[in-house]
Amino acid sequence: MTLDPYLSFDGNCREAFDFYKQVFGGEFRAMLTFGEAPPDVGIPQGEKDRIMHVSLPIGSSTLMGSDSCSAFGPPPRAGDNFSIAISSSSREETDDLFAKLSQGGAAEMPPQDMFWGAYFGSCTDRYGIRWQINHQTEAQ
């Protein structure tokens, strides 16, 4: 299992990650826009160029991020614009971690199969910390 920071932006994710790439070096492992999501996801036309997911390996960790999308809620606020991403080793571990972390908190997205080839869920724990739990089920 690994823990990595996940940062949220309001339209300037690409700019921020280009900066982090200059600072830390390396190459992006992934950079996907909302326009690359399946049509049934319901992305507003003016937000399709926003970043849906980016990952930049830094040492043994990965810095990840995305822009907000109005279809999924309000934009992030500075200071609240992060979560902790967990790469789990199995669907069962994902379900277990999700159940434990969301107890007394809020289950935003119960674990489910996602279009990017993962079993994924997100929640906020009872202390207000946001978690994203991802088990990659298909090769990236």
Beta strands, then each sheet from edge to edge (+ up, - down):
strand 1: 2-9
strand 2: 30-33
strand 3: 51-58
strand 4: 61-67
strand 5: 82-87
strand 6: 106-114
strand 7: 118-124
strand 8: 130-136
sheet 1: 2+ 3- 4+ 1+ 5- 8- 7+ 6-
end
